[in-house]
Amino acid sequence: MKPDRVVVTGRGTVNAIATNVGAFADALKTGVCGIGPVTLFDTTGYRTHTGAQVDDFDPRRHIPEKYALKRMSRSDCMAMAATLEALAEAGLTTFPEALAADTGVVIGGGAGGMLECEPVFARYLESGADRLPGSPFAAFSCASSADHIATHLSLTGPKTTFMTACSSGATAIGYAADLIRQKSAQVVVCGGTEPLCRITYSAFNALQAVDPDYCKPFDRHRRGMSLGEGAGILILESLDHALKRNARIYGEVLGYGISCDANHMTAPDPQATGAVGAMTAALADAGVSSNEVDYINAHGTATPANDLMEIRAIKTVFGDRSQRIPVSSTKSMIGHTLGAAGAIEALACILAIEREFLPPTIHHETPDEACDLDVVPGRSREAAPDIVLSNSFAFGGNNTCLVLGRWSQHGGAR
């Protein structure tokens, strides 16, 4: 039996270059840089003082007060705001009991409410108290974003939080598609969310994996990533359910693949075996060949080792055709949003398909002979991609690749 097709009917985002989907599309097209000074916490003493911080996000403008904003972390608020935008675009502002039971929530996360917990812990250390206050930590777990979305919207279908490091958001989307295909849900709210916080910032500075200025993916002078924050949410539905309610369809989740490097906690496998495995599995799951891929949204962190590994993987999978496939990194604009990265980048791919353009790799000034693919340097490009591949290669060797496609009433991308 042919599995149910899974389509995208709603989209929402909060990130460093936009706090809604329309503005995000415009910013991607014009190559806006969201990397600047970090002001959420004191960066004195660190190697870098920059990041892709969301500066103009006021939760009260996006989220009704009835949703208990005081109990939500910054990460929760970004996820909820993106969810409400996505549901509004999908035309799913209310959920009858039967639909609520058939609607799942799958979110990729990372630091959760750590930004709010850090000052609480600092005050505890300064006070000399013999125990920590429990309530702030209980309220801001890594799973709290999925919990808030499901609870406040009364969604009683499957609920899951993924933490596979920088591939969490992509893994959430792939798993959400599986829920629909196996008929465990008709609709799934899925994506990822991640805040900037001191502990994450400290860790990547200690690893010397961050660029003191701004990241330059695939550039000869790249020195590391720029950390970012944000949320990306997609509403996935079975095609039958979407058609029955006459929903607008923005794209299709054709397939995904997952693998593990089994190599190192932070360094990628230089042979790219895991990345090749995830891309190959994604194409096989989608039922498309490497010759049909029109664009690749790269993981593209701008760390020297990761960029080289990804280029090697792409050349292995696509062979001579790798020289003709556009490959760009949107992290050059929105930074590396870790648990949210795969979801925001999947949204960028859906926008590229719908609005017919290729997002650029900004800050790319000096070509690297070892990264000799078409990285769409500097500015976006008009194009009409039908099938795109979105790569997420995370710490611990957690690799997830998504294949997304254009949908049409006459048979879709396949």
N, C-alpha and C positions, 0 to 999 in steps of 0.2 A: 504494500500500500504506500502510495506517495505521501510523505509527511506533509502536514499543514505548512503552508508558506507563512512567513512571519514578516509583517510590514511595520514601518514606523509611521505613526499617526500624530505624534506630538513631540515637541522638543523644548527644552528649557536650559538656561545656563546663567551662571554668575562667574565671571573670571576677570582678570586684570585689564582686559581691553573692552569689556562689555558686560552689562548686567541684564541683557535680554538677547534673544536669538537674532532679531533683525539687526541690532547694532553689532553683534558678533560677526555676522556675515559681511557687513560693510567694513569692519575693522580688518578682517582677514583679507579682503580684496585690496585694501589700501596699504596693507603692511604696517599696521600700527604696532609700536613696541610698548608693551605693558611693564617693562622692567625698569625699576627705579628704586629710590631709597625705601628701606623698610622702616616703618615707624610703629609697628604693633608692639615692639619690644626693643630694648636697648641692644644695639649690635656692637657696642664698644669692645674692642679686643679681638674681634673676629677678622678673618682673612678678607671677608667681603661684607658690604653693608647694603647690598642691593638684593632685590627679589621682585617677583611679579605679584605685588600686593594688590588686593581689591580695595581701592581707595574711596569709591563713591557708593558703597553698599550700605544702605540703611534698612535693616529688616522690617521696620515699621511701614515702609513704603510698599513692601512686597507681600507681607504676611499679616492676615487679620489678627487682632489682639486676642481673639478667642483661642488661638492656638498656643497659648501659654508661652510667650516668647521668653519670659524670665527663666524658664526651665530649659531653654535651648542654648547650646553652644554656638559659636560662630559657624562651625562646620554644619551643625544641624540647620541653622538658619539659611545658609547658602543652598543646602540640599532641598529644604522645604520651598524656598522661593523658586528654584528651578523646576521643582515638581509642579507647583501651582501654575507656572507659566506653560509647562508642557501639557498639563491636563486641560487648560483653557484652550490651547491651540488644537487639542484633539477633540474638543467639544464634550469632554467628560467632567463636567463640573459637579455633577451629582451621581451617586451610585445607588441604584435600587438594591435591595438586599441580595437578590440572586446574582447580580453583577459583582457586588462587593465580595461575595464568597468566591467568585471566579477571577478575582484580580489579585495578582501577586505584587510583592515589593522585593526587589533585589538590588542592594547597594554595595558598591565597593568603597572601602574606607581605609583610613590609616591612623592619623593622629587623633581623630575624634575631638573630644573636648579638652585636649591637652593645653591649649592656649589659656583656657580659663583655670585649669588645675594648677598650672605652674606657679602663679602668685600665691595660691592657697598653700602650696607646699613650702614656698619660700617663707611665708609668714609663720608657718609651723616651726621651721628650723630656727627662725629668729626668736620665737617665743620660748623655746625650751620646754614646751608642753610634752607630756608623755604619750600622747596619742593624736593621730590625725583626725580632723573632722571628716566624717564619712559621707555626708550628703553631697558635697560638690563632686566627689569622685564617682559616686553611684549614678549621678545624673548625666555624666558626660562620658559614657563608655563609647567604644568604637562602633558599637551596634546601635547607638541611640538614634542616628538619623533614620534608619529603617524603621525603628520603633515609633518615632514621632510621626513619620509619614503614614504608617499603617494605622496607628491609634487615632490620629486627628481626622483622618479621612474614612475611618471605620472599614478598612479593607481587611477582610478575613481570609484571603487566599494565602498561598505559600509566601513565607517571608524569610529572607536570608541575607546575611552580611558576608562579603568576601574580603579577606585581607591577604592578597598575594602580592604585596608591595606595589610596585609601579604598574602592574598589570591588573590591579583589582577592578577598576572600572570596566575594562574590556572583558574580563572574566565574568563580571556581573551581567553584561549584555549577552554574552554567549549562553550562559546558564539560563537567563530569562527566555531566550529563544527556545531552548530545550524544553522548558516548562510548557510553552505553548505547543510545541510539536508533539509532546507526549500527552497533551490534553489535560495537564494539571492546572492550566489557567487559560482564559481567553484573552486577558489583558495583563500586562506586567509593567509596573513603574520600575525602571532600572537605570543604573548609571553609577556615578561615583562622586565623592566629596572629600575635600582635604583642606585644612587650614594651615597657614604658616604658624609655626610656634617655635619657641626657643630651643627645645630639645632636638627637633629635627634640624634646625638651622645649625646648631652646635655640632651635630653628628656629621653632617656633610662638610662643614668646615674642617673638622678633625680629619676627615678622609681626604682633604684637599681636592674635593671633587667639584668645587664651585669656582666660577669665573669671577674675579673681583669687579668686573665691569658688567658685561652682559654676554650671554652665551652666543657662540658662533658655530652652529652645527655644520659639520663637514668642511669647515674652513681650515686652512693650513695652520693658522695661529689659534685654534680653539684651545681653551684652557679649562673647560669644565662647564657644568650646567648652571642655570639660574633657577633657584627654587621658586615655585609659585603656589598659588592657592585658587580654589574655586570649586564649582560643581557643574556637572553635566548630566542631564536626565533625558532619557528617551521613553516614550510610550510605545510599547510593542503590542501588536494584536495579531491574532490569526487573521489571515486574509478574508476568510468567510465572515468573521465577526465585523471587520472593518467595512466590508462591502454591504452587509445587511443594514448597517446604520448610516451608510452613505458618507463615511469619513473620508477626509482628504488624506491621501497617501504620499509621503515624502520620500520613501525609499524602502528598501527591503534588506533584511539580514539574511544573506545567502548561506552563510556558514561560519564556523570558527574552528580554530585548532589550538591545542594546549600541549606544552612539552616542558621538560625540566633539563637544564644544563647538567645538573649533578657535578658541578665543577668548583664553585667558590661562593662564599656568602655575598661578596660584593663585585668581584671581577667577572666579566662575561667569558664564556668559553671562546678562546681565540680561534678555534676551528669552526665556530658558529654552528655546531651540530644541532644544538637545541633550537636555535632560531630557524634553521632550515626545516627541522621537523615540524615546528608550529606552523610555518607558512605552508608547507606541503600538506599538512593535515587540514588546514583551513580551506585550501583550494579543493581538496578532495571532498570535504564535507559540503562545500558549496556546489560541487558538480561542475566546476569550470576549470579550464586549463590556464596555464601561465600566459598563454598567448592572448587571453581575453582580458587581462588586467590592464586598465588604462592609466592608473595612477596609484602610487604608494604613499601613504602618510607614514613617514618613518618614525621610529622611536626617537632617533635623532637628538640625543641628550647633549651633544657637544663635548662629551668626555673623549679623550683620544682613543681609548681602547674600545669603547662601546660603538662609536661611529665606524671604526675599522671593521669590527665584527659584523655590524649590520650590512655594510657594503659587501663584505665577503658572502654573507648569507643571500643577499639579493642576487649577486652574480651567480651563485650556485644554483638557485632556484630558477632564474630566468635566462641564464646563459647569455648568448650574444644579444638577446632582446633587452637585457638590462640597460644597455646604453641608450635605448629609445623610450624607456618608461620614465616619466617625470616622478621624482622622489623628493618630497620636501618635508621640512620639520616645522610644525606650527609652534613647537616649544621656543623657537626664536622670538615669538611674539608674546606667548602667555606663560613662559617659563615651564618648568617641570612640576606639574601639580600632583605628582606621586599617585596616591590612590584614586584621584579623579582623572588622571591623564588619559587613560584609555577611553573614558566616556566622553570627555570634551573633544578629543581627537576624532572619535567616531561621529560626533555631531558635526565637526568641521568637514568630514567626508560626505555626510548627507547633504550639507549645504553646498559643497562643491558639485555634487551631482545635480541638485535641484537648480542652483543658480548658474551652473555651467562656467566654472572658473577653477583654477588650481591655486591654492594658497602658496605664498612664497616662503622661501627660507631667507629671512632678512639677516642683516649683519654679515652675510657671506661676501667677503671682499677678495680673499686670496685663495684661489683654487688649490686643492691638495691633490697631487697626482695619485695618491692612494684612494681618494674618494672621488673617482672620476666619472660619476654618474650625473645626469641632468637633475640638479637639486633645485630648480626653479629659483635661481638666486635673485635677491633684491626686490622683485615686484611680482605680483600675481600675473596669471596668464589666462586668457580666454580659452576655454576648452569645454568639451561635453563628455566627460567620463561616464561610462555606463557601469563599469565594475571597478571597485577600488579595494585596496588591501590596506588595513590599518594595523601597524605593528606595535606591540607593547612587550618589551624585554626587561624584566625586573630583577632586582637583587634576589639572591638565592636561586637564580636561574629560572624564575617563574615566567615562562613565555606564553603569551596569548596573542593570537592574530585573528582579526575579524575580516570577513569578506562582505562588503556592502554593495548594493546595486540599485540601479534605476528601476522603478516599477512603471509598467504601463498596462492599460486595460487589455492590451492585446498580447499578453503572455509574459510580461515582466522582462527582467534582465537576462533570463536564461532561455 
